Amino acid sequence: MRTTRYRSSRTTHRRVSPWLAALTTLPLLAACQIGPNPITSAVSGSGDDAPTAAAPAELAPVQLQVPPGLDAAPLDEPREALVPQGWTLSVFTRIENARMAVWTPDGDLLVSVPDDGAVYRVAPDGTREAPIVEGLSQPHGLAFAGDDLYIAQSNRVDAWTYADGRATDPRPVVENLPDANSPDLRGAYGHELKSVAVGDDGAVYISIGSTGNISVEDLDADPPRASILRVPPGGGPAEPFAVGVRNGTGLSVAPDGEVWTAVNGRDNVPYPYDRPYGDGSGSSFGDVIDDYVTAHPAEQLARLTPGRNLGWPYCNPDADTDPGVAGSPQDFTDVPMVADAELNPGGRELDCASLPRIEQTFPAHSAPLGLAFGDLPAPFGEGALAGVHGSWNAEPPTAPEVAFFPYRDGEMGPQQTLVGGFQYPTGARWGRPVAAVAGPDGAVYITDDDAGAVYRLSPPA
């Protein structure tokens, strides 16, 4: 069990950003003594009020169906997935580095490819057409409001008029967003891909990722990074809607108008309790312990309200039912926040107990990317679909999957696996889902930037 002691040279005082000062709903800074988190029992909620589907679907192994001409590597040999009993999984089309997806008003599928600077159109028969737009700066997030197509690039969001398979007349929604080309960042930007969603009232929401794992300076940037910005209906300056959002790549508006985000949490989180961890002796507070890091922190699926603070980098979701105990069972519903031992010991920067609990979470290092709401055939019903990319450095690796969260009366239920089997017992993978969107035909369409494919998950006929 390898450990490392953090020694931070940060000062405990910093300038308060005018962006943050304007958010009067943020929790006050704690006035408590610097030190480890108190150890309590059963800090996670029971989730009794969260909705569930009629019953979690029983998954069964199926062979991925690959039509002729779509069998380039890594789909040039049989691949097996886990899908709901009676469902099938097939390759719909091949698009290298496919990322986000959205349906057009006339029933085509649009797929963004940041590496190509392009957005591709896929016809209902799976034929990939020429890009509808190209020459963009890492286009990523896609959203429709009527016939207006919103495309989030690394440095801006524009609204395009969409008709007859063409996107024309781009109008800027927000410009000069931070990316690797921003002079003050000098090329250092770890999460520059942006996502976009449009509210029922026409407000536009944009995810702005952090520049690094624990880059505190993002909170004082103008506009703040590690945040969700909101452009009011009809246009205007972008203002922070939620902060402390390390990398809210998943961004979507629920059928009831609520805005939700799925967040990639921090890496190498230090142990936050004043006790030994596992077989250790003495206090493990502040140590970076491989086993603890693999299971922490849980990654957020959170409802966004004006001024909500999701805690980063000062507070982390802790899903352990026995906090601080190695191997503790975890409850991923209604998860509390604990102070980061490196940046916020004793709550000197932010009182984590004053933050709202996180409605639902993913296991640590799941790397949720795309988020979309849809109504699926039985036994699922209405809910949120999330592409879980899987961990990049956890041991054992967190597996990729397509996750489903039932959603009813404004409440999000716990995670269910909709599609799994992308990872072998060895940790090797043949695919990594990014986004999943419910199609007009009742199927679910899944992008995979690792295998370079779009899959079609079909319910029983």
C-alpha positions in Angstrom: 0.0 0.0 0.0 2.1 2.9 -1.3 1.6 6.3 0.4 2.9 9.8 -0.2 2.6 12.8 2.1 1.4 16.0 0.6 3.2 19.2 1.6 1.4 22.2 0.1 3.1 25.6 0.1 -0.2 27.4 -0.6 -1.1 30.3 1.6 -4.5 30.2 3.3 -5.7 33.6 2.0 -6.6 34.5 -1.5 -8.4 37.2 -3.4 -12.1 36.7 -3.7 -13.2 36.7 -7.3 -15.9 39.2 -8.2 -17.6 36.4 -10.0 -17.8 34.4 -6.8 -18.8 37.4 -4.6 -21.8 37.9 -6.8 -23.1 34.4 -6.0 -24.8 35.1 -2.6 -26.1 31.6 -2.3 -22.7 30.1 -1.9 -21.9 28.6 1.6 -19.9 30.7 3.9 -16.3 29.9 4.7 -15.9 27.7 7.7 -14.6 29.2 11.0 -13.3 25.9 12.3 -9.9 24.8 13.4 -7.5 23.5 10.7 -7.4 19.7 10.9 -8.8 16.4 9.6 -12.4 15.7 9.0 -14.4 14.3 12.0 -15.2 10.6 11.7 -18.9 9.9 11.8 -20.9 6.8 10.9 -23.2 6.1 8.0 -22.7 9.5 6.4 -24.3 8.5 3.1 -28.0 8.8 2.6 -30.3 5.8 2.1 -31.8 7.0 -1.1 -35.3 5.9 0.0 -36.9 8.8 -1.8 -35.0 8.2 -5.1 -37.0 6.7 -8.0 -36.2 3.4 -9.4 -37.2 1.7 -12.6 -39.8 -1.1 -12.3 -36.8 -3.4 -11.8 -33.2 -3.2 -12.9 -32.9 -4.9 -16.2 -31.2 -8.3 -16.2 -28.1 -8.1 -18.5 -27.2 -10.9 -20.9 -24.1 -11.3 -23.0 -24.6 -10.8 -26.8 -22.2 -10.6 -29.7 -21.8 -7.2 -31.2 -23.3 -7.3 -34.7 -21.0 -5.7 -37.3 -22.4 -5.1 -40.8 -20.2 -5.7 -43.8 -17.8 -2.8 -44.4 -17.9 -1.6 -40.8 -15.5 -4.2 -39.5 -12.2 -2.2 -39.3 -10.2 -2.7 -36.1 -10.9 -3.0 -33.3 -14.2 -4.5 -34.5 -12.5 -6.9 -36.9 -12.9 -9.7 -34.4 -15.9 -10.9 -32.3 -16.7 -8.6 -29.4 -19.2 -9.4 -26.7 -21.3 -6.9 -24.7 -23.7 -7.0 -21.8 -27.2 -5.7 -22.7 -30.7 -6.0 -21.3 -32.2 -9.4 -21.8 -33.7 -9.6 -25.3 -32.0 -6.5 -26.6 -29.3 -6.4 -29.3 -26.2 -4.3 -30.0 -25.0 -3.5 -33.5 -22.6 -1.1 -35.2 -24.6 1.8 -36.7 -21.7 3.6 -38.4 -18.0 4.2 -38.0 -16.6 7.6 -37.0 -13.1 7.9 -35.7 -12.9 9.8 -32.4 -16.7 10.2 -32.2 -17.7 12.3 -29.2 -21.1 14.0 -28.5 -24.3 13.3 -30.4 -27.7 14.9 -30.9 -30.8 14.2 -33.1 -31.8 16.8 -35.7 -35.4 17.9 -36.0 -35.7 15.8 -39.2 -34.3 12.6 -37.8 -30.6 12.5 -38.6 -27.9 12.0 -36.0 -25.1 14.6 -35.6 -21.8 13.6 -34.1 -19.0 15.9 -33.1 -15.3 15.0 -33.7 -13.1 17.6 -32.0 -10.0 16.1 -33.6 -11.4 16.8 -37.1 -12.8 20.2 -36.2 -16.0 18.9 -37.7 -19.6 17.8 -37.0 -20.8 14.9 -39.1 -24.4 14.0 -40.1 -25.5 10.4 -40.1 -28.6 9.4 -42.1 -31.2 7.0 -40.6 -29.7 4.1 -42.5 -26.3 4.7 -40.9 -24.7 6.4 -43.9 -22.1 8.9 -42.8 -22.5 12.1 -44.8 -19.9 14.9 -45.3 -19.4 17.2 -42.4 -22.2 19.8 -42.0 -19.5 22.2 -40.6 -15.8 21.9 -40.4 -12.7 24.0 -39.7 -13.9 24.6 -36.1 -11.8 24.7 -32.9 -12.5 21.3 -31.3 -16.3 21.3 -31.6 -17.7 19.1 -28.8 -21.1 19.8 -27.2 -24.2 19.9 -29.4 -27.7 21.0 -28.6 -30.9 21.9 -30.5 -33.5 24.6 -29.7 -36.1 24.4 -32.5 -34.2 24.7 -35.7 -31.2 26.3 -34.1 -28.1 24.1 -33.6 -25.7 25.1 -30.8 -22.1 24.0 -31.2 -19.6 24.4 -28.4 -16.1 24.9 -29.6 -13.1 25.1 -27.3 -13.2 28.9 -27.3 -16.8 29.9 -28.2 -20.4 28.8 -28.6 -22.4 29.7 -31.8 -26.0 29.1 -32.8 -26.4 27.9 -36.4 -29.6 27.7 -38.5 -30.2 24.1 -39.4 -32.2 23.0 -42.4 -32.0 20.3 -45.1 -28.9 18.7 -43.6 -27.0 22.0 -43.6 -25.9 24.4 -40.8 -25.7 28.0 -41.9 -25.6 31.6 -40.6 -23.6 31.1 -37.4 -24.4 33.7 -34.7 -22.1 34.1 -31.6 -23.7 33.2 -28.3 -20.5 33.6 -26.2 -16.9 34.2 -27.4 -13.4 34.3 -25.9 -13.9 31.2 -23.7 -10.7 29.9 -22.2 -8.8 27.2 -24.0 -5.1 26.3 -24.6 -4.7 29.3 -26.8 -5.6 31.8 -24.1 -2.6 34.0 -23.4 -2.7 33.5 -19.7 -2.8 29.7 -19.9 0.2 29.3 -22.3 -1.1 26.1 -23.7 -1.8 24.4 -20.3 -5.4 23.3 -20.3 -6.4 19.8 -19.4 -10.2 20.0 -19.9 -10.8 22.5 -22.7 -13.6 20.6 -24.5 -16.9 22.4 -23.8 -20.4 21.1 -23.6 -23.6 23.0 -24.1 -27.3 22.7 -23.2 -30.3 24.9 -23.9 -33.0 25.5 -21.3 -36.7 25.6 -21.8 -36.6 29.4 -21.6 -33.8 29.7 -24.2 -31.0 30.2 -21.7 -27.8 28.6 -22.8 -25.5 26.7 -20.4 -21.9 26.0 -21.1 -19.5 23.8 -19.2 -16.0 25.3 -18.6 -13.6 22.7 -17.3 -10.7 23.2 -14.9 -7.2 23.7 -16.3 -5.8 20.9 -14.2 -6.5 18.5 -11.4 -6.5 21.0 -8.5 -5.9 24.3 -10.2 -7.2 26.7 -7.5 -6.5 29.7 -9.8 -9.5 28.7 -11.9 -11.8 30.0 -9.2 -10.5 33.5 -9.6 -10.4 33.6 -13.4 -12.7 35.9 -15.3 -14.9 34.2 -16.3 -14.3 31.4 -13.7 -13.1 28.1 -15.0 -14.4 24.9 -13.4 -17.9 26.3 -13.7 -21.1 26.2 -15.6 -21.9 29.5 -17.3 -25.3 30.8 -18.3 -26.2 33.1 -21.1 -29.7 34.6 -20.5 -32.6 34.1 -23.0 -32.2 36.4 -25.9 -28.4 36.8 -25.3 -26.2 38.8 -23.0 -23.1 38.3 -21.0 -22.3 34.8 -19.8 -22.4 34.6 -16.0 -21.6 31.8 -13.6 -24.6 29.6 -12.8 -22.7 27.0 -10.8 -19.1 26.8 -9.6 -16.7 24.3 -8.1 -17.4 22.0 -11.1 -14.1 20.4 -11.9 -15.1 19.1 -15.4 -18.8 19.0 -16.0 -18.6 17.4 -19.4 -22.0 15.9 -19.0 -24.5 18.7 -19.3 -28.2 18.3 -20.0 -31.7 19.7 -19.3 -34.3 17.4 -17.9 -37.9 17.2 -19.2 -39.0 19.3 -16.2 -36.5 22.1 -17.1 -33.9 21.3 -14.4 -30.2 21.5 -15.4 -28.0 18.5 -14.5 -24.3 17.9 -14.8 -22.1 14.8 -14.7 -18.6 15.6 -13.3 -15.1 14.1 -13.6 -13.6 14.3 -10.1 -10.1 14.9 -9.0 -7.2 12.4 -9.0 -4.8 11.5 -6.2 -7.1 12.6 -3.4 -5.3 12.5 0.0 -6.8 10.5 2.9 -8.9 13.0 4.9 -9.2 11.4 8.3 -7.0 11.4 11.4 -6.7 7.6 11.8 -4.7 4.7 10.2 -6.0 3.5 6.9 -6.1 -0.2 6.4 -3.0 -1.9 7.9 -1.3 1.4 8.4 -0.1 2.7 11.8 -0.5 6.1 13.1 -2.5 8.8 11.4 -2.8 8.5 7.6 -4.2 12.1 7.3 -2.9 13.8 4.2 -1.3 10.6 2.7 -2.0 9.7 -0.9 -2.7 5.9 -0.6 -3.2 3.9 -3.8 -6.1 1.8 -2.4 -7.9 4.9 -1.1 -7.4 6.9 -4.3 -8.8 4.0 -6.4 -12.1 4.2 -4.6 -12.3 8.0 -4.0 -13.8 10.5 -4.6 -17.2 9.5 -6.0 -18.0 11.5 -9.2 -21.1 13.7 -9.2 -24.4 13.6 -11.0 -25.9 16.8 -9.7 -28.9 19.1 -10.2 -27.7 22.7 -10.8 -29.4 25.6 -9.2 -28.3 29.2 -9.3 -25.2 29.7 -7.3 -24.7 26.0 -6.4 -21.1 25.1 -5.4 -20.1 21.5 -6.1 -17.1 21.9 -3.9 -14.0 21.5 -6.1 -11.2 21.7 -5.2 -11.9 22.1 -1.5 -14.6 19.4 -0.9 -14.9 15.9 -2.3 -17.9 13.5 -2.3 -17.4 10.6 0.1 -19.7 7.7 -0.6 -18.3 5.5 2.2 -20.9 4.3 4.7 -18.0 3.8 7.2 -15.9 6.9 6.5 -12.2 6.3 6.6 -12.4 2.6 6.8 -10.6 0.6 4.1 -13.0 -1.4 2.0 -16.1 0.4 3.4 -19.3 -0.3 1.4 -20.4 2.7 -0.6 -23.8 4.3 -1.1 -23.8 6.5 -4.2 -27.1 8.3 -3.4 -27.3 11.5 -1.4 -23.6 11.7 -0.9 -22.0 14.2 1.6 -18.9 16.3 1.0 -15.7 16.1 3.1 -12.9 18.6 3.2 -9.9 18.0 1.0 -6.9 17.2 3.2 -4.5 19.0 0.9 -6.3 22.2 0.1 -9.0 22.5 2.8 -7.9 20.9 6.1 -10.4 21.6 8.8 -12.6 23.6 6.3 -10.3 26.6 6.4 -11.4 27.6 2.8 -14.9 26.2 2.6 -17.3 24.5 5.1 -18.0 21.3 3.2 -20.8 20.3 5.6 -22.8 23.4 4.5 -22.8 22.2 0.9 -25.9 20.3 -0.4 -25.4 16.5 -0.7 -24.9 15.2 -4.2 -28.0 13.6 -5.5 -26.4 10.7 -7.3 -22.8 9.8 -7.9 -20.7 7.4 -10.0 -17.9 5.2 -8.6 -14.6 7.0 -8.4 -12.8 7.5 -11.8 -15.8 6.5 -13.8 -15.2 9.5 -16.1 -18.8 10.3 -17.1 -18.9 12.3 -20.3 -22.1 12.6 -22.3 -25.4 13.1 -20.5 -28.8 13.1 -22.1 -32.4 12.5 -20.9 -34.7 10.2 -22.8 -37.7 7.9 -22.5 -36.6 4.2 -23.0 -38.8 1.1 -23.5 -39.7 -1.0 -20.5 -38.4 -1.7 -18.0 -36.6 1.6 -18.0 -38.9 4.5 -18.7 -37.8 8.1 -18.4 -34.3 8.8 -17.2 -30.8 10.0 -17.8 -28.3 8.3 -20.1 -24.6 8.7 -19.3 -21.6 7.5 -21.3 -19.1 6.3 -18.7 -15.6 6.4 -20.3 -13.8 4.4 -17.6 -10.7 5.3 -15.6 -7.4 6.2 -17.0 -5.2 5.4 -14.0 -7.2 3.5 -11.4 -6.1 -0.1 -10.4 -8.1 -2.1 -11.0 -9.5 0.1 -13.8 -13.1 1.4 -13.5 -14.9 -0.2 -16.4 -16.6 1.8 -19.2 -20.3 1.4 -19.6 -23.5 3.1 -20.6 -25.4 4.0 -17.4 -29.1 4.7 -16.9 -30.5 6.7 -14.0 -34.3 6.7 -13.6 -35.9 10.1 -13.3 -39.3 10.8 -11.9 -40.9 13.9 -10.3 -37.6 15.8 -10.4 -35.8 13.0 -8.5 -32.8 11.1 -9.9 -32.6 7.4 -9.1 -29.4 5.3 -8.7 -27.2 4.1 -11.5 -28.0 1.0 -13.5 -25.8 -0.5 -16.2 -27.5 -0.3 -19.6 -24.6 -1.6 -21.6 -21.4 -3.2 -20.2 -18.8 -5.7 -21.2 -16.4 -3.2 -22.8 -13.6 -4.2 -20.4 -12.0 -7.6 -20.0 -11.1 -9.1 -16.6 -7.5 -8.1 -17.4 -8.5 -4.5 -17.6 -8.0 -4.3 -21.4 -10.8 -2.7 -23.3 -12.3 -2.9 -26.8 -14.4 0.2 -26.5 -15.1 3.3 -24.4 -18.6 5.0 -24.6 -18.8 8.7 -24.7 -22.4 9.6 -25.2 -25.8 7.9 -25.4 -28.9 9.4 -26.9 -32.4 7.9 -27.2 -33.4 7.7 -30.9 -36.8 8.4 -32.5 -37.1 4.6 -33.2 -36.9 3.6 -29.5 -33.3 2.5 -29.8 -30.3 4.0 -28.0 -27.4 5.3 -30.0 -23.9 5.3 -28.4 -20.7 7.0 -29.5 -17.3 5.4 -28.8 -14.2 7.5 -29.4 -11.9 4.6 -28.7 -13.3 2.1 -31.1 -14.3 4.8 -33.6 -17.9 3.7 -33.8 -21.6 4.6 -33.1 -23.6 1.6 -31.8 -27.3 1.0 -31.9 -28.9 -0.7 -28.9 -32.2 -2.1 -30.0 -35.1 -3.2 -27.7 -36.9 -6.4 -28.5 -39.1 -6.2 -31.6 
